C-alpha cells in the first residue's frame, strides 16, 4: 500500500479503537451508575416493605395490588414451603424473577435474576420472621433499553467519525505528503542524470522540511563527489595520454644521443689505428657532448622525481636581484647576438634555495632564447611586492594561444609538437615545480603575436644577512 493509504488506514483504525474503548468505558460507567441507583432504591424500599409485611399491615393477596407500595417494585413473600404470595408491584408473580434456593440465601445484597417471561430483574432478598423471605425486585427493562440506546449512539458516532476522517483527513494527508512527492520526483530526476536538481521545500522547521534540507546537503555532497570522480577520470585519461607522450618523448630524447654515441663509437672502431689523433679527439668530443645531453635529461627527470616525492630545499635569505644578474650574465655569454637586459633597482631579499632559484631563472631565460628568433630581445625585471619578490622574464617572440599557455608547465609539452627545436620540454615543468617548492608561483601572460612574460613570485625573507 502507498504511504497515504497506510496513514489513512492507521487513522481509521485508531478512531475505531478509540470509539470502541470510549463505548465500552462509557457503557460500563453508565451501567454501574444506573445499577447503583437501582440498588439504592431497592434498599430504601426494602426497609419499608419489610416493616409493613412483618407488622401485617398489608395482607398478601394474589389478586389485589396495595396502593401503598410503589408500582415500579415487585414485592413477593416466599414461605418456607416455597409458596409465593404477591404483596405488591406492577406485575403478577408469573412475570417475576425465577429464583433458586441459592439466590434466596443471598440476603441483603442486590443481584440480577432472569424473568420468567423474558428480561431481567434486580432483586434484593430480605429475611422475615418464621423462615420466610421477602423478595423486592425492580425490572431492568428501562435500564437495559437505556444502555442499548447509548451503545447504538456510540456506534453511530464512531461511524460518523470514520466518514468525516475519510472526507476531511484524506485531502489533508494528501496535502501533507505533497513534499514527499516532490522528493520522489527529485530522486527520479537525479537517477536520470540531473545531479543539479534540489528539493524545493520552504518549511524547514517541519520534519519533511528538515528531511529535505538533509537530502539537499547529501545531494550536494553526491554531486561534488561525482564531479570529482568524473574530473579524476578525465585527469586520469589525460595523465595516461601524457604518460604515453612522456614515454615516446623520453624514448626519443634518449634514443637520439644513444644512437649518436653508438654510431660514433662504431665509426671509431672501424677506423682503428688508421684514425689520426685529431679525428679521435673529434669523435671523443662528439661522444662526450651526446653523453652530456643524455645526462642532463636524466638529471632533469631525477630532479622532477625528487620534488614529486616532496624533497626539502635549503632555503635561506638570498638576493633575488644578484642571482638574476648572474643568470643574465651567463646567458649573454651563451647568446652573444641577442639583447638580454636586466632591470633591478634595489636588492630583493627572498627566502629561497640559491642554487634552485638560479635554475628557475636559467630555465626561464633559456626558454625565451630557444623559442624566439635569434635577434628577439629578452628582458629580466626584478621588483619587490608586498610579501613577495617578483622576477619577470619577457620576450617579444610569437607568443602562445591560451590553449597552449594552459599546458605550458606540463612535462614534455611542446607548443609545436616537434622534436627538432631542441630541449626535452622539461625546463618550464622543472621551473614550476621549483617555484611551488619555494611556496611561490610561476605564471604566464601571453598572446599570439605579442610575446610572452613569465612571472615568478617567491616569499620575501625577514631581516637576515644577505648571502
C-alpha positions in Angstrom: 0.0 0.0 0.0 1.1 3.6 -0.5 2.1 5.7 2.4 -1.1 7.8 2.1 -3.3 4.6 2.3 -1.3 3.3 5.3 -1.7 6.6 7.1 -5.4 6.7 6.4 -5.9 3.1 7.4 -3.9 3.7 10.6 -6.0 6.8 11.4 -9.3 5.0 10.8 -8.2 2.0 12.9 -7.1 4.5 15.7 -10.5 6.2 15.5 -12.4 2.9 15.6 -10.3 1.6 18.6 -10.8 4.9 20.4 -14.6 4.7 19.8 -14.7 1.1 20.9 -12.8 1.9 24.1 -15.0 5.0 24.7 -18.2 3.0 24.2 -17.1 0.2 26.4 -15.9 2.5 29.1 -18.9 4.8 28.9 -21.4 2.0 28.9 -19.7 0.4 31.9 -19.7 3.6 33.8 -23.4 4.3 32.9 -24.4 0.8 33.7 -22.6 0.9 37.1 -24.2 4.2 37.9 -27.7 3.0 37.0 -27.3 -0.2 38.9 -26.0 1.7 41.9 -29.1 3.9 41.8 -31.4 0.9 41.4 -29.7 -0.9 44.3 -30.1 2.2 46.4 -33.8 2.4 45.6 -34.2 -1.3 46.3 -32.5 -1.0 49.7 -34.6 2.1 50.6 -37.8 0.4 49.7 -36.8 -3.0 51.2 -36.6 -1.4 54.6 -40.2 0.0 54.4 -41.7 -3.1 52.8 -40.1 -5.4 55.4 -41.7 -3.4 58.2 -45.1 -3.4 56.6 -45.1 -7.1 56.0 -43.8 -8.0 59.4 -46.4 -5.9 61.1 -49.1 -7.4 58.9 -50.3 -4.0 57.9 -50.6 -5.5 54.3 -52.4 -8.6 53.6 -50.8 -10.7 50.8 -53.2 -11.3 48.0 -52.8 -12.8 44.5 -55.4 -10.5 43.0 -55.0 -7.2 44.7 -52.2 -4.7 44.5 -51.9 -2.5 47.6 -51.8 1.1 46.6 -49.4 2.0 49.4 -46.5 0.3 47.6 -44.7 1.9 44.6 -45.7 0.3 41.3 -42.2 0.1 40.0 -41.3 -2.6 42.6 -42.5 -6.2 42.7 -42.9 -7.5 46.3 -43.2 -11.2 46.9 -43.3 -13.2 50.1 -41.9 -16.7 49.8 -42.9 -19.1 52.6 -40.5 -21.8 53.8 -42.6 -24.4 51.8 -41.9 -22.4 48.6 -45.4 -20.8 48.3 -45.2 -17.4 46.8 -47.5 -14.6 47.8 -47.6 -11.3 45.9 -47.5 -8.4 48.3 -47.5 -5.7 45.6 -45.9 -4.5 42.5 -46.6 -3.7 38.8 -46.8 -7.4 37.6 -48.1 -10.7 38.8 -45.8 -13.4 40.1 -46.0 -15.1 36.7 -43.8 -12.4 35.2 -41.5 -12.1 38.3 -37.9 -13.3 38.6 -37.2 -17.0 38.9 -35.1 -17.5 41.9 -33.2 -20.6 43.1 -32.6 -21.7 46.7 -29.1 -20.4 46.5 -30.2 -17.0 45.3 -32.8 -16.8 48.2 -30.0 -17.3 50.6 -28.2 -14.2 49.3 -29.9 -11.8 51.6 -29.0 -8.1 51.9 -27.1 -7.9 48.6 -28.8 -7.0 45.3 -28.3 -9.3 42.4 -29.7 -9.7 38.9 -32.1 -12.6 38.0 -33.8 -13.6 34.9 -37.5 -13.1 34.5 -40.0 -15.9 33.8 -41.3 -14.2 30.7 -38.0 -12.8 29.5 -36.0 -9.8 30.5 -34.2 -9.4 33.8 -34.8 -8.1 37.4 -32.7 -6.5 40.0 -33.5 -8.5 43.2 -33.0 -7.9 46.9 -33.9 -10.7 49.3 -34.7 -9.8 53.0 -35.3 -12.5 55.6 -38.6 -12.5 57.6 -39.5 -14.0 60.9 -40.8 -17.5 60.6 -38.2 -18.5 57.9 -40.0 -16.6 55.1 -38.2 -14.4 52.6 -39.3 -11.1 51.3 -38.3 -10.6 47.6 -38.2 -7.0 46.4 -37.5 -6.7 42.6 -37.1 -3.9 40.1 -37.4 -4.5 36.4 -34.2 -3.8 34.4 -36.1 -3.3 31.1 -35.8 0.5 31.1 -32.1 0.3 32.2 -31.2 -2.2 29.5 -33.1 -0.1 26.9 -31.2 3.0 28.0 -27.8 1.2 27.7 -28.8 -0.2 24.3 -29.6 3.2 23.0 -26.3 4.5 24.4 -24.4 1.8 22.6 -26.2 2.5 19.3 -25.5 6.2 19.7 -21.8 5.5 20.3 -21.7 3.2 17.3 -23.3 5.8 15.1 -20.9 8.5 16.4 -17.9 6.2 15.6 -19.2 5.6 12.0 -19.7 9.3 11.5 -16.2 10.0 12.8 -14.7 7.5 10.3 -16.7 9.0 7.5 -15.5 12.5 8.5 -12.0 11.3 8.7 -12.2 9.9 5.2 -13.7 13.0 3.8 -11.6 15.6 5.6 -8.4 13.7 6.5 -7.7 12.3 3.1 -7.2 15.8 1.5 -5.1 16.9 4.5 -2.9 13.8 4.2 -2.6 14.3 0.5 -1.5 17.9 1.0 0.9 16.9 3.9 2.5 14.3 1.7 2.9 16.6 -1.3 6.6 17.4 -0.3 7.3 13.7 -0.4 6.1 13.6 -4.0 8.5 16.4 -4.7 11.3 14.4 -3.1 10.3 11.4 -5.2 10.3 13.4 -8.4 13.7 14.9 -7.5 15.1 11.5 -6.8 13.8 10.3 -10.1 15.4 13.2 -11.9 18.7 12.6 -10.2 18.5 8.9 -11.1 18.1 10.1 -14.7 21.4 12.0 -14.5 20.3 15.5 -13.4 22.6 15.9 -10.4 21.9 19.6 -10.1 18.3 19.0 -9.0 17.4 20.0 -5.4 14.3 19.7 -3.3 12.3 22.9 -3.2 10.7 23.0 0.3 10.3 26.3 2.2 9.1 25.0 5.6 12.5 24.0 7.0 11.0 23.8 10.6 8.9 20.7 9.8 10.0 17.0 9.7 9.7 16.9 6.0 11.5 20.2 5.7 14.4 19.0 7.8 14.5 15.8 5.7 14.5 17.9 2.5 17.4 20.0 3.9 19.4 16.9 4.9 18.8 15.4 1.5 19.9 18.6 -0.3 23.1 18.5 1.7 23.6 14.9 0.8 22.8 15.5 -2.9 25.3 18.4 -2.9 27.9 16.0 -1.5 27.0 13.3 -4.0 27.2 15.8 -6.9 30.6 17.1 -5.7 31.8 13.5 -5.3 30.5 12.6 -8.7 32.0 15.6 -10.3 35.3 15.0 -8.5 35.3 11.4 -9.7 34.4 12.5 -13.3 37.2 15.1 -13.1 39.5 12.5 -11.7 38.7 10.1 -14.5 39.2 12.9 -17.0 42.5 13.7 -15.4 43.5 10.1 -15.3 42.8 9.8 -19.1 44.8 13.0 -19.6 47.6 11.6 -17.4 47.6 8.4 -19.5 47.8 10.4 -22.7 50.7 12.5 -21.1 52.3 9.3 -19.9 52.2 7.8 -23.4 53.6 11.0 -24.8 56.2 11.1 -22.0 57.4 7.6 -22.8 57.5 8.4 -26.5 59.4 11.7 -25.9 61.7 10.3 -23.3 62.4 7.3 -25.6 63.2 9.7 -28.5 65.3 12.0 -26.4 67.4 9.2 -25.0 67.5 7.2 -28.3 68.9 10.1 -30.3 72.1 10.6 -28.2 72.4 6.9 -27.7 72.3 6.4 -31.5 74.8 9.1 -32.0 77.1 7.6 -29.3 76.8 4.1 -30.8 77.4 5.4 -34.3 80.4 7.4 -33.3 81.9 4.5 -31.3 81.4 2.1 -34.3 83.0 4.6 -36.6 86.0 5.0 -34.3 86.3 1.2 -34.0 86.2 0.9 -37.8 88.9 3.5 -38.2 91.1 1.7 -35.7 94.7 2.6 -35.8 94.3 4.4 -39.1 92.5 7.3 -37.4 94.5 10.4 -36.7 94.8 11.8 -33.2 92.8 14.8 -34.3 90.0 12.6 -35.7 89.9 10.6 -32.5 89.7 13.8 -30.4 86.8 15.0 -32.5 85.0 11.7 -32.1 85.5 11.7 -28.4 84.2 15.3 -28.2 81.1 14.3 -30.1 80.5 11.3 -27.9 81.0 13.4 -24.7 78.5 16.0 -26.0 75.8 13.4 -26.7 76.5 11.7 -23.3 76.2 15.1 -21.6 72.9 15.6 -23.4 71.7 12.3 -22.1 73.0 13.0 -18.6 71.2 16.4 -18.5 67.9 14.7 -19.5 68.3 12.0 -16.8 69.2 14.7 -14.2 66.1 16.7 -15.1 63.9 13.6 -14.7 65.5 12.7 -11.4 65.0 16.3 -10.2 61.3 16.2 -11.0 61.0 12.8 -9.3 62.7 14.2 -6.1 60.3 17.2 -5.9 57.3 14.9 -6.6 58.4 13.0 -3.6 58.5 16.3 -1.5 62.2 16.8 -1.2 63.0 19.8 1.1 65.1 22.8 -0.1 68.0 24.5 1.7 66.2 27.9 2.0 67.9 31.0 3.4 67.8 34.7 2.8 69.3 35.5 -0.7 69.2 38.5 -3.1 67.0 37.7 -6.0 68.5 40.6 -8.0 72.0 39.3 -7.6 71.0 35.8 -8.7 69.2 37.2 -11.7 72.3 39.3 -12.6 74.4 36.2 -12.6 71.9 34.3 -14.7 71.7 37.2 -17.2 75.5 37.5 -17.4 75.7 33.7 -18.2 73.0 34.0 -20.8 74.8 36.9 -22.6 77.9 34.7 -22.9 75.8 31.9 -24.5 73.7 34.1 -26.8 76.1 36.8 -27.8 74.0 38.2 -30.6 70.8 38.5 -28.5 70.0 41.6 -26.4 69.3 40.5 -22.9 68.6 43.2 -20.3 68.2 43.3 -16.5 66.3 45.8 -14.5 66.7 45.7 -10.8 66.6 48.9 -8.8 67.5 47.5 -5.4 68.2 44.2 -3.6 65.1 42.0 -3.1 65.8 39.6 -0.3 63.8 36.3 -0.6 63.8 33.1 1.4 65.0 30.6 -1.2 67.5 27.9 -2.1 70.0 30.0 -4.2 71.0 27.1 -6.4 67.5 26.0 -7.3 66.3 29.6 -7.7 69.2 30.2 -10.2 68.0 27.0 -12.0 64.5 28.5 -12.3 65.8 31.8 -13.8 68.2 29.9 -16.2 65.3 27.8 -17.4 63.1 30.8 -18.0 65.8 32.7 -19.9 66.8 29.6 -21.8 63.1 29.0 -22.8 62.9 32.6 -24.1 66.1 32.2 -26.1 65.1 28.8 -27.5 61.6 29.7 -28.7 62.1 33.1 -30.2 64.0 34.3 -33.2 67.8 35.0 -32.7 67.5 38.8 -32.5 64.5 38.9 -30.3 65.1 41.0 -27.1 64.7 39.3 -23.7 64.1 41.5 -20.6 64.5 40.4 -17.0 62.9 42.5 -14.3 63.3 42.1 -10.5 61.0 44.0 -8.1 59.5 43.7 -4.6 55.8 43.4 -3.9 54.0 43.2 -0.5 55.3 39.9 1.0 56.9 38.6 -2.2 59.8 39.1 -4.5 58.9 39.1 -8.2 61.0 38.2 -11.2 59.6 38.6 -14.8 61.2 37.3 -18.0 59.7 38.9 -21.0 60.3 38.3 -24.7 58.9 39.8 -27.9 58.5 36.5 -29.7 55.5 34.9 -31.4 53.6 34.3 -28.2 51.2 31.5 -27.5 47.5 30.8 -27.6 45.5 30.4 -24.3 45.2 26.7 -25.0 49.0 26.4 -25.3 49.5 28.5 -22.3 47.3 26.3 -20.2 49.7 23.3 -20.9 53.0 25.1 -20.9 54.1 23.9 -17.5 53.3 20.2 -18.3 56.2 17.8 -18.7 57.4 17.1 -22.2 54.9 19.6 -23.6 55.9 21.4 -26.8 53.8 24.1 -28.4 54.7 22.9 -31.9 54.6 19.1 -31.1 58.0 18.9 -32.8 61.3 17.5 -31.6 63.6 19.4 -33.9 63.7 22.6 -31.8 66.0 21.2 -29.1 65.2 20.6 -25.4 63.1 17.9 -23.9 60.1 20.0 -22.8 61.1 19.8 -19.1 62.5 23.2 -18.4 59.2 25.0 -17.6 57.9 21.9 -15.7 61.0 22.0 -13.5 60.7 25.8 -13.0 57.1 25.4 -11.9 57.9 22.6 -9.5 60.8 24.6 -8.0 58.6 27.6 -7.6 55.9 25.5 -5.8 58.6 24.0 -3.6 59.6 27.6 -2.5 55.9 28.3 -1.6 55.8 30.6 -4.7 54.1 30.7 -8.0 55.1 30.7 -11.7 52.5 32.2 -14.1 52.5 33.2 -17.7 50.9 36.1 -19.7 50.9 35.7 -23.4 49.0 36.5 -26.6 49.7 35.3 -30.2 52.0 37.9 -31.8 52.6 39.9 -28.6 55.3 37.9 -26.9 55.3 36.0 -23.6 56.0 37.0 -20.0 56.7 34.6 -17.2 56.2 35.9 -13.6 58.0 34.2 -10.7 56.9 35.1 -7.2 58.8 34.0 -4.1 58.1 34.9 -0.5 60.3 37.7 1.0 62.7 36.8 3.8 62.8 38.6 7.1 65.8 40.7 8.2 68.7 38.4 7.7 72.2 39.0 6.3 72.4 38.6 2.5 74.5 35.6 1.4 
